[in-house]
Amino acid sequence: MSKEFKHIVRILGKDLDGAKSVAYAITQIKGISIRLADAIAKKVGINPNDRLGFLSETEIKKIEEMARNPGNYDLPKWFLNRRKDLDTGKDRHLVSSDLDLQIKNDIESMKTIRSWRGYRHAYGLKVRGQKTRTTGRTGKAMGVKKKGREIL
């Protein structure tokens, strides 16, 4: 009754380590947190502490489908990372490159409508209210001028 162990498992275009537990391995996919990974494993009917490399192809397909569309599987809406989407108005969940592309589009739209956050993004400043007096400096070093050297 020995199952074949796969050292590398591909889910949603990402190579995952088969030696890790299912919940922690799935978190390597961008857009999936540990709580969402645990909920996905439990909904599919897999123990979250099992090793990913021992899963069958059908179980991997179930995990992949649920990770792609968690809103269709009776999970709470707060698990989703794109609730009340500005374009569609629906609750969505984005993973991997789709998430990166959507974030980039959101930043560009903020810049085009000239919102305050867009202005801060455009000028490379801190966006979320952080202090800028001493941190976030880029470019030439600010410091104390050395004393004692005079040019003759």
C-alpha positions in Angstrom: 0.0 0.0 0.0 2.9 2.4 -0.7 2.1 5.5 -2.7 4.6 7.0 -5.1 6.3 10.1 -3.6 6.7 13.1 -5.9 9.4 15.5 -4.8 8.1 18.4 -6.9 4.3 19.0 -7.4 3.1 21.6 -9.8 0.0 23.5 -8.7 -1.2 26.7 -10.5 2.0 27.1 -12.4 4.2 26.9 -9.3 6.6 24.1 -8.4 6.0 23.1 -4.8 8.1 21.0 -2.5 6.5 17.6 -2.0 8.2 17.0 1.4 6.3 19.9 3.0 2.8 19.5 4.5 -0.1 20.3 2.3 -1.1 23.5 4.1 2.4 25.0 4.1 3.3 23.9 0.6 0.2 25.6 -0.8 1.2 28.9 0.9 4.1 29.2 -1.6 1.6 30.2 -4.2 1.2 34.0 -4.2 -2.3 34.9 -3.0 -2.9 31.9 -0.7 -2.4 32.5 3.1 -1.9 29.7 5.7 -5.5 30.0 6.8 -6.9 29.7 3.3 -4.5 26.8 2.6 -5.8 25.0 5.7 -9.4 25.7 4.8 -8.8 24.4 1.2 -7.2 21.2 2.5 -10.1 20.5 4.9 -12.8 21.3 2.3 -11.1 18.9 -0.2 -11.0 16.2 2.5 -7.2 16.0 3.0 -5.4 16.3 6.3 -3.5 19.6 6.2 -0.5 17.8 7.9 -0.1 15.2 5.2 2.9 15.5 2.8 2.1 17.1 -0.5 4.2 14.5 -2.4 2.0 11.6 -1.4 -1.3 13.1 -2.8 -2.9 11.6 -5.9 -3.4 13.4 -9.1 -7.2 13.8 -8.5 -6.5 15.3 -5.0 -4.0 17.8 -6.6 -6.6 18.7 -9.2 -9.2 19.3 -6.5 -6.8 21.6 -4.6 -5.9 23.5 -7.8 -9.6 24.1 -8.7 -10.5 25.2 -5.2 -7.4 27.5 -4.9 -8.4 29.1 -8.2 -12.1 29.6 -7.2 -12.5 29.5 -3.4 -15.7 31.5 -3.5 -17.6 28.7 -5.2 -16.9 26.3 -2.2 -18.8 27.8 0.7 -15.8 29.5 2.2 -16.4 32.8 4.1 -16.1 35.9 1.9 -13.3 37.3 4.1 -11.0 34.6 2.7 -11.1 36.2 -0.7 -8.4 38.8 -1.6 -10.5 40.9 -4.0 -13.9 41.6 -2.5 -16.3 43.9 -4.3 -14.0 44.3 -7.3 -14.1 47.8 -8.8 -14.5 46.5 -12.4 -17.2 43.8 -11.8 -18.5 44.4 -8.3 -18.2 40.7 -7.5 -16.1 38.9 -4.9 -13.1 37.3 -6.5 -9.9 35.6 -5.5 -6.7 36.1 -7.5 -3.5 34.0 -7.4 0.0 34.1 -8.8 0.5 36.3 -11.9 -3.1 37.4 -12.0 -2.7 39.0 -8.6 0.5 40.8 -9.7 -1.2 42.1 -12.9 -4.2 43.4 -11.0 -2.2 45.2 -8.4 -0.2 46.9 -11.2 -3.4 47.9 -12.9 -4.8 49.3 -9.7 -1.7 51.5 -9.1 -1.9 52.7 -12.7 -5.6 53.7 -12.3 -4.8 55.5 -9.1 -2.1 57.5 -11.0 -4.4 58.3 -13.9 -7.2 59.6 -11.7 -4.7 61.6 -9.7 -5.7 60.3 -6.3 -3.4 61.0 -3.4 -2.2 57.4 -3.3 -1.5 57.6 -7.0 0.5 60.7 -6.5 2.6 59.1 -3.8 3.1 56.0 -6.0 4.1 58.2 -9.0 6.8 60.1 -7.0 8.2 57.0 -5.3 7.1 58.2 -1.8 5.6 56.2 1.1 2.0 55.5 0.4 0.5 54.2 3.7 1.1 57.1 6.1 4.6 56.2 7.2 7.0 58.9 8.4 9.5 60.2 5.8 11.7 62.5 7.8 14.4 59.9 8.5 13.4 56.7 6.7 12.9 55.8 3.0 15.8 58.0 1.8 17.3 57.1 -1.5 20.1 58.5 -3.4 23.0 60.4 -2.0 24.0 59.7 1.6 23.0 62.3 4.2 25.5 62.7 7.0 27.8 64.9 8.9 30.5 66.7 7.1 34.1 65.8 8.1 36.0 68.5 9.8 39.6 69.6 9.5 40.4 69.2 5.8 41.0 72.5 4.0 41.8 72.8 0.4 44.9 75.0 -0.3 
